[in-house]
Amino acid sequence: MLFIKTFIAILLGALLQSYAGFGFGLLVLPLLLFFNFDFPSAVITVVTGSAIQKIIAVKYFKDYFKWSEIKFLFLFGITGLPIGIFFLYKASFLSGDTVKQIIGIAIFITLLLRWSGLSGKKRDISPKWGYFAGFLSGILNGFANIGGPPVVLWVLSHKWKNEKMRAMILALSLTFVPFQIITMGFVFGKKLIIPFIHSLEMIPAVLIGSWIGLILGDRLSEKKLVYFMEIILMIIAFSALVRPMFK
């Protein structure tokens, strides 16, 4: 039963991220915590599944961006990654309910940022905002592989085509993956071997979800899916915050 629930969660995460360019961790991580994964195991499962999806999607969008366009965001992001993994290490000593509430708060903050108008398109974008977005994305990726929102807000401030926006977000977060896995392995050691192996069993879910998401992303309105997923994220966040109070 746990395998089926995890399979469905990762399939939906891959579908969402392929469609919108982000959201795998924001959707899947809280679900895995509800399935009673411990925090580090949930994060490495999300990192692995998300990485496979990003490789597929970046290859699909390879003609819409250049790696040189993200190099400075990557350099700033990689400096924030160890900070995020330090927070992950500290959070691993907290109770499962506390971790769920932290993730719930993170989701609410993400949604508030999206609704605040900070992502409105602007003509002149200071490079400093991109560097800050990369740095913050690195921290959030290291903490829980939820580094998409800061980069989303930066990307949405440019007059780019849908394909390029999705490609830029995915490509930047993909560059963090090897450093995430190496650093997490150094910090948590053998504890992550078994969940990492189990995460590889979810590759079919990633492939199916990625295929559906890429097709839908080319055919349907992004607004409809984003609205739908925002509702789901609100439900997950609210449940994460309130459910522990009634135990």
N, C-alpha and C positions, 0 to 999 in steps of 0.2 A: 504493500500500500504506500509506503514511504517513497519507494522508487517511482511509482506512478505519479504521485503528487509532485515530486521533484522534477520529473520529466516534463510534466505539463507546465510547471512554473518556468523552467528554462526555455521551453518552446515559446511561451508567451513573451519572455524577456528578449529572446533573439528576434522574434517577430517585431516587437516594438522598436528595438534599436535599429533594425534594418530599415524600418519604415521611416522613423523620425530622426535617426542619427544618434540617439542617446536613450537612456532609460532602463537598460538591462539591470544594473545594480539597484536602482531605486525601486524597481518592481520586484525583482527576484529575492534580494537580500531580506526584506521584511518577511516574505513568505517562508523562506528557509528557517528563519528564526522562529516563526510560528510552528514550523514542523519540528522544533526542538533541536536544530543544529546548534552547536556552540559557535560563538562569534567567529573565531579564526577559521573554523572549518567551513562556515557559511561564506566567508570572504574568499577563501581560496577556490571554492566551487564556483562562485560568481566570476572571479578573475579568469579562471580557465575557460568557462563557457563563453564569457564575453570576449575573450581574446580570439577564440576560434571564429566567432561571428564577425569581429572586426577585420580579421584577415580576409574573410570572404567578401565583405562589403567594400573594403578598401580596394581590393582587386577589381571589383565591379565598377567602382567609381574612379579608377586610376587616371582616366583622361580628363577629369574635372579639377584637378589640383596638382600642385607641385610640392614636393617634400621641403623645398627651401622656404616655402611660405610659413612653415610651422617651427622652424629650427629655433627661433628665439623663445617662443612659447614653451618649447620642449626644454630648453636650458633652464628656464626659470621654474618650470614644473618639476624637473628632476631634483631641484634643491628643496622643494616642498615635500617630496615623496617620503623621505626618512622621518619627517615630522609627523606625517599621517600614520606611518607604521608604528611610531612610538605611541601615538594615541590608541592605535589598535591594540598594542601590547598592554597598555594600561586598562583598556576596556575589557580585555579578556579575563580580568580578575573580578569584574562586576557580575551581578546576577543577570540572568537572561532577561528578566522583566525590565531591568534598568537599561540594558542595551537596546531592547525594543523601543523604549521610550525615547532614547537618544536618536535612534533612526527615525522615529515618528516626528520628532522635532525637526530633524534635518529635512524631511520631506515637506513639512509645512513651510519651512523657510524657503525652500526651493520654489514651491508653488506661489508664495507671496512675492518672490522676486519676479517670477514670470508675469504675475498680474499687476505688478507695480508700474509697468511702463518702462522699466530700465532697459528692456530689450527693443525699444522702438528704434527704427532705422534712423541713422544720422549720416550727415555728409562727411564730416571730419572726425576721424577716430584717432585719438592719441595712441601711439604705440605702447605707452605706459599701461593703458587699460588692458591691452593684450598680455603684457608681461605679468600683470597682477592676476589676470584670469588664469594664465598658465600656472602660476605659483599656487593659487588657491585650488586649482584642479588637481595639482600634484598632491597636496595635503589630503584632499577628499578621496582621491584614488588610493593613497596609501592607507587611509583609515578604513574605508569600506567599499572601495571601487565604485564610488558615486561621484566621480569628478566631472561629469558631463555638464551640469548646470552653469558653472562660471563661464565655460567656453561657449555654451549655447548663447548666453546673454551677449557675449562679445561678437560671436558670428552673426547673430541676428541684427547687429548694428551696421552690417555691411550690405551693400546692394548686390548680393550674390544670388545665383540661381540655386534652386532647391538642391540639386545634385551636389553642387560645390559645398553648400552649407553642411550637408550630411557627411560629405567626404572629409572636410576639415576637422569636424568634431571626432569622427572615428579614427582618423589617422593620428591625431595628436594623442588620444588616449591609448592607441596601440603602441606608441613608442615607449610608454611607461611600463608595459607589461613585463618585459624581461627583468627590469630592475625591481618591480614589485615582487615577482616570484623569488628572485635571488635573495632579496632583503628579508622577505617573510620566512624563507627557508633558514636563513641565518638566525633569525630571532626565535622562531618556534621549533626548528629542528624536525625531528622524526614525527612529531605530533601531526604534521600536515601530510605525511606520505599517504596514509589510507584515504583521507578525504580527497586528495589530489587524484588518486587512482579511480575512486568512485566518480569523480567529476568527469573523467574521460569516458565513462559509460554513458554520459549524457550527450555525446557528440551527435548522435542521430537527431536528438531534439533540437540542437543548435542548427543543424543542416536544414531540417524541415521548417523551423521558424524563420530562418534567414531567407530561404527560398520564397516563402509566402510573403514576408515583409517587403522584400525587394520588388516583387511583382505588384503588391498593393501600393507601394510607394510611388510607382510609375503611373498608376491608373486612378487612384482615388484622392480626394481632398485630404490634405494633411490636417486641416483644422478639425475635421470630424473625429479623426483618431486621437488627436491631442486632447480634445474635450473629453472623449470617452476615457482615456487613460488618466486624465486629471481627476476624474470622478473616482476611479479605482484607487489612485494614490491617496486621495482624501480619505477614503474608507479605510485603507490600510493604516494610514498615519493615525487616524482617530482611534482605531481599534488598538494600535500599539500603545497609545497614550492612556486610554481609558480601561482597557481589559485588565491590567494588573491590579487596578484599584478594587476590583470586585472579587478577587481571590480570597 
